[in-house]
Amino acid sequence: MDINVSRRALLGTGVGIGAGLVVGTPAAAATTRPAVAVVGCTVIDATGAPPRHDMTVVARGDRITDLGPARTVRVPGDAAVVDGRRRFVIPGLTDMHVHSSGIDTIDPPLFIANGVTTVREMSGYPTLHEWRQRVADGTLLGPRSVIASPLIDGSPSLWTGLGAPYVEVADAEQARAAVRQVAADGADFVKVYSRLSRESFTAIAQESHRLGLQFAGHCPDDVPVTAAADLGQRSFEHVFTSWYATSRHEDEIRRALSELTVEAGDYNGWLHRVHPLELAAARGYDPRRAARVFARLRARDAHQTPTLVMHRVLDLPGTVDQDDPRLRYIPAEVRAAWDFAMQEIYLDGRTPQEAAGHQELFGHRGRFVGALHRAGVPLLAGTDTGTSYVYPGFSLHDELELLVRAGVPAMRALQAATRDAARFLGLGSGTVRREAPADLVVLDADPLADIRNTRHIHAVVVRGELITAERRDTMLEAVAAAAGTATQVPARIGCRC
């Protein structure tokens, strides 16, 4: 078994990797911090209930302690008061698929400034666990996190030499040993990847169950999505393998996948080889087959994390704005890594015919997500932050917009980033109610009228700590300053993992 965290020398030696960690408050600070009251607001609690107007929400410590009509709720005398009139309160947001860059002055404050109070980290860097403890100690402000293992891939791995932490397994024995190792190292769940054999994948599922760990990630090329769900895979990331089983061309696609060989680290070659198979699957979409597939996924409570914002960058690279104002928050070295990944991994060798196919695919991806929603397959909002031109915090709002464009109602899109994400992670209610975690976002406009209004953030409450509009502006200015002066960054590339 080869456990490898190799890196491109081109990108330098770097520093520790990881971010987006638990919001922590020492017990003493939690008991002495003033209460927070949002007075006279409209509450959108993410349960699916209608908005409630002229409400007051009170938080003390890390819990919501009172919630009700403004005329009946007593505002504590020590409370920091937020004027909620003509404003809307939603639960703190969750990004269910991130790969943080590794700079503690960049990612954590960007998540918080964008109302992202929880993240699921999909790369198992040891530094993530160290930072989680730091934030729990109250020395770093950032979202709470659930942290994957290093990705477990088949042999040879797509990520050899490319910067993501991975474990390469060639058979069932190595697969079981890998699960035991990542469990001993403290992973919250097992991350599975594309080139696992069915034998290895089955062994991972069995060993994960034995140890009480969940597993999630890519659906391996060698494993139909329904078989993976039957074995217990909790979530499927991205939209590029899930639809093989919904196509009338599945048998031919499966034969082609069984014959597919990829050299170690040849992610670009794998992308080129699976592209026509993706296109064939999408063009052969069969609603009757899809209905059967979706029913099995729903019965297994298997979730889909579409990461449409990542797919838009890679399918439609012409949509990337090289003058995006959000680039001021990204260090030059990270942007260089993004450009390297875009050109050398994702776009190198892409023919005009393939480019046209990717444009077509992006439309199919959206329609597929809409079909998943209508069939009742639970969706999770994730971005694949860390991929080129997918921005920490900001891009979750882009993902919500793309989900709605795909046909997901605004409330359901919001739930994919709040209630449903919290339920999946087992981290509280993800709603606005008494005794729920005091993670809130105060918006200047109604997200149910237009999901793009989640971007209009007035204030954020993170485990009872108020980030006012003024403090939020200061945080963003500090991030821009840090980005402009960063000279050492993690030696890794933009991740599509």
C-alpha positions as CSV (number, residue, x, y, z in Angstrom):
1,M,0.0,0.0,0.0
2,D,1.5,3.4,-1.0
3,I,0.5,6.3,1.2
4,N,1.6,9.3,-0.7
5,V,1.2,13.1,-0.3
6,S,3.4,14.1,-3.3
7,R,3.5,17.6,-4.7
8,R,4.5,19.5,-7.9
9,A,7.9,21.0,-7.3
10,L,6.8,23.8,-9.6
11,L,4.5,25.1,-6.9
12,G,7.2,25.5,-4.2
13,T,7.6,23.9,-0.8
14,G,4.7,25.6,0.9
15,V,3.4,25.4,4.5
16,G,0.8,23.4,6.4
17,I,-2.4,22.5,4.5
18,G,-6.0,22.9,5.7
19,A,-8.6,25.3,6.8
20,G,-12.3,25.8,7.4
21,L,-12.4,24.5,10.9
22,V,-14.6,24.2,13.9
23,V,-15.8,27.4,15.4
24,G,-14.7,27.1,18.9
25,T,-15.3,29.1,22.0
26,P,-13.7,28.3,25.4
27,A,-16.3,27.7,28.1
28,A,-15.4,30.8,30.0
29,A,-15.8,33.0,26.9
30,A,-19.2,31.4,26.1
31,T,-20.5,32.2,29.5
32,T,-19.3,35.8,29.6
33,R,-20.1,36.8,26.0
34,P,-23.1,39.2,25.7
35,A,-26.3,37.8,24.2
36,V,-27.2,38.6,20.6
37,A,-30.7,39.7,19.6
38,V,-32.0,40.2,16.0
39,V,-35.1,42.3,16.5
40,G,-38.1,42.6,14.2
41,C,-36.8,40.3,11.5
42,T,-38.4,37.8,9.1
43,V,-37.4,34.3,10.0
44,I,-36.9,31.7,7.3
45,D,-36.2,28.7,9.5
46,A,-35.4,26.2,6.7
47,T,-38.0,23.7,7.9
48,G,-40.2,24.4,4.9
49,A,-42.6,26.5,7.0
50,P,-43.7,29.9,5.7
51,P,-41.6,32.9,6.7
52,R,-42.5,34.4,10.0
53,H,-42.6,38.2,10.1
54,D,-41.7,40.7,12.9
55,M,-39.9,38.1,15.0
56,T,-37.0,38.4,17.4
57,V,-34.2,35.8,17.7
58,V,-32.1,35.7,20.9
59,A,-28.9,33.8,21.2
60,R,-26.6,33.3,24.2
61,G,-23.5,31.2,24.2
62,D,-23.8,28.7,21.4
63,R,-27.6,28.3,21.4
64,I,-30.7,30.1,20.4
65,T,-32.4,30.8,23.7
66,D,-35.6,32.6,22.6
67,L,-37.5,33.0,19.4
68,G,-41.0,34.6,18.9
69,P,-43.0,37.6,17.9
70,A,-41.0,40.8,18.6
71,R,-43.8,42.1,20.9
72,T,-43.4,39.1,23.3
73,V,-39.7,38.4,23.4
74,R,-37.7,40.1,26.1
75,V,-34.3,41.4,24.8
76,P,-31.6,40.8,27.5
77,G,-30.2,44.0,28.8
78,D,-26.6,43.0,27.8
79,A,-27.6,41.9,24.3
80,A,-25.8,43.2,21.2
81,V,-28.9,44.2,19.1
82,V,-29.2,43.8,15.3
83,D,-32.0,45.8,13.7
84,G,-33.9,43.1,11.8
85,R,-36.5,45.3,10.3
86,R,-36.8,44.6,6.6
87,R,-34.2,41.9,7.0
88,F,-34.3,38.1,6.8
89,V,-32.7,35.5,9.1
90,I,-31.7,32.1,7.8
91,P,-29.6,29.3,9.5
92,G,-25.9,29.4,9.0
93,L,-24.9,27.8,5.7
94,T,-23.0,24.6,5.1
95,D,-20.6,23.9,2.2
96,M,-20.6,20.2,1.9
97,H,-17.6,19.9,-0.4
98,V,-14.5,22.0,0.2
99,H,-10.7,21.6,-0.2
100,S,-9.4,24.5,1.8
101,S,-6.2,26.2,0.6
102,G,-4.3,26.0,3.8
103,I,-3.9,29.6,4.7
104,D,-5.6,30.4,8.0
105,T,-5.9,34.1,7.1
106,I,-7.8,33.4,3.9
107,D,-10.2,30.5,3.9
108,P,-11.7,30.6,7.4
109,P,-12.6,34.3,7.4
110,L,-13.9,34.1,3.8
111,F,-16.3,31.2,4.9
112,I,-17.5,33.2,7.9
113,A,-17.9,36.5,6.0
114,N,-20.1,34.6,3.5
115,G,-22.3,33.1,6.2
116,V,-20.8,29.6,5.9
117,T,-20.6,28.3,9.4
118,T,-20.0,24.6,8.7
119,V,-17.9,22.9,6.0
120,R,-17.2,19.3,5.0
121,E,-13.5,19.0,4.2
122,M,-13.0,16.5,1.5
123,S,-9.2,16.2,1.8
124,G,-7.7,14.6,4.9
125,Y,-4.7,16.8,5.6
126,P,-3.4,16.4,9.2
127,T,-3.3,20.2,9.6
128,L,-7.1,20.3,9.4
129,H,-7.3,18.4,12.7
130,E,-4.7,20.6,14.3
131,W,-6.6,23.7,13.2
132,R,-9.9,22.3,14.4
133,Q,-8.4,22.1,17.9
134,R,-7.0,25.6,17.6
135,V,-10.5,27.0,16.8
136,A,-12.1,24.9,19.5
137,D,-9.6,26.6,21.8
138,G,-10.8,30.0,20.6
139,T,-7.6,31.1,18.8
140,L,-8.9,30.8,15.3
141,L,-12.3,31.9,13.9
142,G,-13.8,29.7,11.2
143,P,-16.6,27.3,10.4
144,R,-17.0,24.0,12.2
145,S,-15.8,21.1,10.1
146,V,-16.2,17.5,9.4
147,I,-12.9,16.1,7.9
148,A,-12.5,13.3,5.4
149,S,-9.7,10.7,5.3
150,P,-7.1,11.1,2.5
151,L,-8.9,9.9,-0.6
152,I,-8.6,6.1,-1.1
153,D,-8.0,5.3,-4.8
154,G,-7.2,2.3,-6.8
155,S,-3.8,1.4,-8.2
156,P,-2.5,3.3,-10.1
157,S,-4.0,6.4,-8.5
158,L,-5.1,9.4,-10.6
159,W,-3.5,11.7,-8.0
160,T,0.1,10.3,-8.0
161,G,2.3,13.4,-8.0
162,L,-0.5,15.9,-8.1
163,G,-0.7,17.2,-4.6
164,A,-3.9,15.7,-3.0
165,P,-3.4,13.3,0.0
166,Y,-4.2,9.8,-1.1
167,V,-3.9,6.2,-0.3
168,E,-3.4,3.8,-3.2
169,V,-4.8,0.3,-2.8
170,A,-4.5,-2.6,-5.2
171,D,-6.7,-5.2,-3.6
172,A,-9.2,-5.9,-0.8
173,E,-6.6,-6.6,1.9
174,Q,-4.9,-3.2,1.2
175,A,-8.3,-1.5,1.1
176,R,-9.2,-2.8,4.6
177,A,-5.8,-1.8,5.9
178,A,-6.3,1.7,4.5
179,V,-9.6,2.1,6.3
180,R,-8.1,0.9,9.6
181,Q,-5.2,3.4,9.1
182,V,-7.4,6.4,8.4
183,A,-9.7,5.5,11.3
184,A,-6.6,5.4,13.6
185,D,-5.5,8.8,12.2
186,G,-8.8,10.3,13.2
187,A,-10.7,10.7,10.0
188,D,-14.4,11.5,10.5
189,F,-15.4,9.5,7.4
190,V,-13.7,7.6,4.6
191,K,-13.3,9.3,1.2
192,V,-13.6,6.9,-1.8
193,Y,-12.4,7.6,-5.3
194,S,-12.8,6.9,-9.0
195,R,-10.3,4.2,-9.8
196,L,-11.1,1.7,-7.0
197,S,-11.9,-1.8,-8.2
198,R,-15.2,-3.3,-7.1
199,E,-13.3,-5.7,-4.9
200,S,-11.5,-2.9,-3.1
201,F,-14.6,-0.8,-2.9
202,T,-16.6,-3.6,-1.3
203,A,-13.8,-4.2,1.2
204,I,-13.8,-0.5,2.1
205,A,-17.5,-0.6,2.6
206,Q,-17.3,-3.7,4.8
207,E,-14.4,-2.4,6.9
208,S,-16.0,1.0,7.3
209,H,-19.2,-0.5,8.6
210,R,-17.2,-2.7,11.0
211,L,-15.5,0.4,12.4
212,G,-18.6,2.5,12.5
213,L,-17.4,5.0,9.9
214,Q,-19.4,6.4,7.0
215,F,-17.9,6.6,3.5
216,A,-18.6,9.0,0.8
217,G,-16.9,10.5,-2.3
218,H,-16.8,9.6,-6.0
219,C,-18.6,6.6,-7.4
220,P,-15.8,4.4,-8.7
221,D,-15.7,3.7,-12.5
222,D,-16.0,0.0,-11.7
223,V,-19.1,0.3,-9.5
224,P,-22.6,1.2,-10.5
225,V,-24.1,3.9,-8.4
226,T,-27.0,1.7,-7.3
227,A,-24.5,-1.0,-6.1
228,A,-22.5,1.7,-4.2
229,A,-25.6,2.9,-2.5
230,D,-26.6,-0.7,-1.6
231,L,-23.2,-1.0,0.1
232,G,-23.8,2.1,2.1
233,Q,-22.2,5.0,0.3
234,R,-23.8,8.0,1.9
235,S,-23.1,10.7,-0.6
236,F,-22.0,10.9,-4.3
237,E,-19.9,13.9,-5.3
238,H,-20.2,15.7,-8.6
239,V,-22.3,14.8,-11.6
240,F,-20.1,12.7,-13.9
241,T,-20.6,9.0,-12.9
242,S,-24.0,8.9,-11.3
243,W,-25.9,9.0,-14.5
244,Y,-24.3,6.0,-16.2
245,A,-27.0,3.8,-14.7
246,T,-29.7,6.0,-16.0
247,S,-28.7,5.6,-19.6
248,R,-29.9,3.2,-22.2
249,H,-26.3,2.9,-23.2
250,E,-25.2,1.6,-19.8
251,D,-24.0,-1.8,-21.0
252,E,-21.7,-0.3,-23.6
253,I,-20.4,2.3,-21.1
254,R,-19.7,-0.4,-18.5
255,R,-17.7,-2.4,-21.1
256,A,-15.7,0.7,-22.0
257,L,-15.0,1.5,-18.4
258,S,-13.9,-2.1,-17.7
259,E,-11.3,-1.7,-20.5
260,L,-10.1,1.8,-19.4
261,T,-6.5,2.0,-18.3
262,V,-4.9,5.1,-16.9
263,E,-1.2,5.7,-16.0
264,A,-0.3,6.9,-12.5
265,G,-1.1,10.6,-12.1
266,D,-2.7,10.9,-15.5
267,Y,-5.8,12.7,-14.4
268,N,-5.9,14.5,-17.7
269,G,-5.9,11.3,-19.7
270,W,-8.7,9.9,-17.5
271,L,-10.8,13.0,-18.2
272,H,-10.3,12.6,-21.9
273,R,-11.2,9.0,-21.8
274,V,-14.4,9.3,-19.7
275,H,-15.6,12.4,-21.6
276,P,-17.3,10.5,-24.5
277,L,-18.7,8.0,-22.0
278,E,-20.3,10.9,-20.0
279,L,-21.7,12.3,-23.2
280,A,-23.1,9.0,-24.3
281,A,-24.7,8.5,-20.9
282,A,-26.3,11.9,-20.9
283,R,-27.6,11.6,-24.5
284,G,-29.0,8.2,-23.7
285,Y,-30.8,9.3,-20.5
286,D,-33.9,7.1,-20.1
287,P,-36.6,8.4,-17.7
288,R,-37.8,4.9,-16.9
289,R,-34.4,3.6,-16.0
290,A,-33.7,6.8,-14.1
291,A,-36.9,6.4,-12.0
292,R,-35.7,3.0,-10.9
293,V,-32.2,4.2,-10.1
294,F,-33.6,7.2,-8.2
295,A,-35.9,5.0,-6.2
296,R,-33.0,2.9,-5.0
297,L,-31.0,5.9,-4.1
298,R,-33.9,7.4,-2.2
299,A,-34.5,4.1,-0.4
300,R,-30.9,4.0,0.7
301,D,-30.9,7.6,1.8
302,A,-28.0,8.2,-0.6
303,H,-27.4,11.9,-1.2
304,Q,-26.0,13.7,-4.2
305,T,-23.7,16.7,-4.0
306,P,-23.7,18.1,-7.5
307,T,-21.0,20.8,-7.2
308,L,-22.4,22.5,-10.3
309,V,-20.2,25.6,-9.7
310,M,-17.2,23.4,-10.2
311,H,-18.6,21.8,-13.3
312,R,-19.4,25.2,-14.8
313,V,-15.7,26.2,-14.5
314,L,-14.5,23.0,-16.1
315,D,-17.2,22.6,-18.7
316,L,-17.4,26.3,-19.6
317,P,-14.0,27.7,-18.9
318,G,-14.9,30.8,-21.0
319,T,-17.2,31.8,-18.2
320,V,-14.3,32.4,-15.8
321,D,-14.0,36.1,-15.3
322,Q,-10.3,37.0,-15.1
323,D,-11.2,40.4,-13.6
324,D,-13.5,38.8,-10.9
325,P,-13.4,41.2,-7.9
326,R,-13.1,38.1,-5.7
327,L,-9.6,37.5,-7.0
328,R,-8.4,40.2,-4.6
329,Y,-8.9,37.6,-1.8
330,I,-6.8,34.9,-3.6
331,P,-2.9,35.0,-3.2
332,A,-1.0,35.1,-6.5
333,E,0.6,31.8,-5.8
334,V,-2.8,30.1,-5.3
335,R,-4.1,31.6,-8.6
336,A,-1.0,30.3,-10.3
337,A,-1.8,26.9,-9.0
338,W,-5.4,27.3,-10.3
339,D,-4.1,28.3,-13.7
340,F,-1.7,25.3,-13.7
341,A,-4.5,22.9,-12.9
342,M,-6.8,24.4,-15.5
343,Q,-4.3,24.2,-18.3
344,E,-2.3,21.1,-17.5
345,I,-5.0,18.8,-16.0
346,Y,-8.4,19.9,-17.2
347,L,-8.0,21.6,-20.6
348,D,-4.7,20.3,-22.0
349,G,-5.5,18.5,-25.3
350,R,-9.2,19.4,-25.3
351,T,-10.3,19.6,-28.9
352,P,-13.0,21.9,-30.3
353,Q,-15.2,18.8,-30.5
354,E,-14.6,18.0,-26.9
355,A,-15.2,21.7,-25.9
356,A,-18.6,21.6,-27.6
357,G,-19.4,18.3,-25.8
358,H,-18.6,19.9,-22.5
359,Q,-20.9,22.8,-23.3
360,E,-23.6,20.3,-24.0
361,L,-22.8,18.3,-20.8
362,F,-23.2,21.2,-18.5
363,G,-26.8,21.6,-19.7
364,H,-27.3,17.8,-19.1
365,R,-25.9,18.1,-15.6
366,G,-28.4,20.8,-14.6
367,R,-31.3,18.7,-16.0
368,F,-30.1,15.7,-14.2
369,V,-30.0,17.5,-10.9
370,G,-33.5,18.8,-11.5
371,A,-34.6,15.2,-12.1
372,L,-32.9,14.0,-8.9
373,H,-34.8,16.7,-7.0
374,R,-38.2,15.8,-8.5
375,A,-37.6,12.1,-7.7
376,G,-36.9,12.9,-4.1
377,V,-33.2,12.1,-4.0
378,P,-31.8,14.3,-1.2
379,L,-29.4,17.0,-2.5
380,L,-26.5,18.6,-0.6
381,A,-25.0,22.0,-1.5
382,G,-21.3,21.8,-2.1
383,T,-18.8,23.7,-4.3
384,D,-15.5,21.8,-4.6
385,T,-13.8,24.9,-3.3
386,G,-10.1,24.4,-4.0
387,T,-10.8,23.7,-7.7
388,S,-9.7,26.4,-10.0
389,Y,-11.8,29.6,-9.7
390,V,-14.1,28.2,-7.1
391,Y,-13.9,30.7,-4.2
392,P,-14.1,29.9,-0.5
393,G,-17.5,31.0,0.9
394,F,-18.5,33.1,-2.1
395,S,-19.0,30.1,-4.4
396,L,-21.6,28.5,-2.2
397,H,-24.0,31.3,-3.2
398,D,-23.2,30.6,-6.8
399,E,-24.0,26.9,-6.2
400,L,-27.4,27.8,-4.7
401,E,-28.2,29.9,-7.7
402,L,-27.2,27.0,-10.1
403,L,-29.4,24.6,-8.1
404,V,-32.4,26.9,-8.5
405,R,-31.6,27.3,-12.3
406,A,-31.6,23.4,-12.4
407,G,-35.2,23.4,-11.2
408,V,-34.7,23.1,-7.5
409,P,-37.1,25.5,-5.6
410,A,-35.4,28.2,-3.5
411,M,-36.5,26.6,-0.2
412,R,-35.1,23.2,-1.2
413,A,-31.8,24.7,-2.4
414,L,-31.6,26.6,1.0
415,Q,-32.3,23.3,2.9
416,A,-29.5,21.6,0.9
417,A,-27.1,24.1,2.6
418,T,-28.8,24.1,6.0
419,R,-31.2,21.6,7.4
420,D,-30.4,18.7,5.2
421,A,-26.7,19.2,5.4
422,A,-26.9,19.4,9.2
423,R,-28.9,16.2,9.4
424,F,-26.4,14.4,7.1
425,L,-23.5,15.5,9.3
426,G,-25.2,14.9,12.6
427,L,-24.3,18.5,13.7
428,G,-27.7,19.9,15.0
429,S,-30.8,21.0,13.4
430,G,-29.6,23.4,10.7
431,T,-32.8,25.4,11.4
432,V,-33.8,28.5,13.3
433,R,-35.5,27.3,16.5
434,R,-35.1,27.4,20.3
435,E,-32.1,25.4,21.5
436,A,-30.7,25.1,17.9
437,P,-27.0,26.1,17.4
438,A,-26.7,29.8,17.3
439,D,-25.4,29.9,13.7
440,L,-27.4,32.5,11.8
441,V,-27.2,34.7,8.7
442,V,-29.0,38.1,8.6
443,L,-29.8,39.1,5.0
444,D,-30.9,42.4,3.5
445,A,-33.2,40.8,1.0
446,D,-35.5,37.7,0.7
447,P,-33.8,34.6,-0.5
448,L,-37.1,32.9,-1.3
449,A,-38.0,35.7,-3.7
450,D,-34.6,35.4,-5.3
451,I,-32.0,32.9,-4.2
452,R,-29.3,35.3,-5.2
453,N,-30.3,37.4,-2.2
454,T,-28.2,35.0,0.0
455,R,-25.3,37.1,-1.1
456,H,-26.7,40.3,0.5
457,I,-25.3,39.6,4.0
458,H,-25.8,42.2,6.7
459,A,-24.5,40.1,9.7
460,V,-23.5,36.6,10.7
461,V,-23.8,34.9,14.1
462,V,-21.3,32.1,14.6
463,R,-22.0,30.0,17.7
464,G,-23.4,33.1,19.3
465,E,-20.6,35.4,18.3
466,L,-21.9,38.4,16.3
467,I,-20.1,39.4,13.2
468,T,-21.5,42.8,12.5
469,A,-21.6,44.5,9.1
470,E,-18.6,46.6,10.1
471,R,-16.7,43.7,11.4
472,R,-17.4,41.7,8.3
473,D,-16.1,44.5,6.1
474,T,-12.9,44.6,8.3
475,M,-12.5,40.8,7.9
476,L,-12.7,41.0,4.2
477,E,-10.2,43.9,4.0
478,A,-7.8,41.8,6.2
479,V,-8.2,38.9,3.9
480,A,-7.4,41.1,0.9
481,A,-4.3,42.4,2.7
482,A,-3.2,38.9,3.6
483,A,-3.7,37.7,0.0
484,G,-1.5,40.5,-1.2
485,T,1.4,39.7,1.1
486,A,1.3,35.9,1.1
487,T,4.7,34.6,0.1
488,Q,4.4,30.9,1.2
489,V,1.4,28.9,0.3
490,P,0.6,25.2,0.3
491,A,2.2,23.3,-2.5
492,R,-0.9,21.9,-4.1
493,I,-3.0,22.4,-7.1
494,G,-6.6,23.2,-7.8
495,C,-8.5,20.0,-6.8
496,R,-11.3,18.3,-8.6
497,C,-11.6,15.6,-5.9
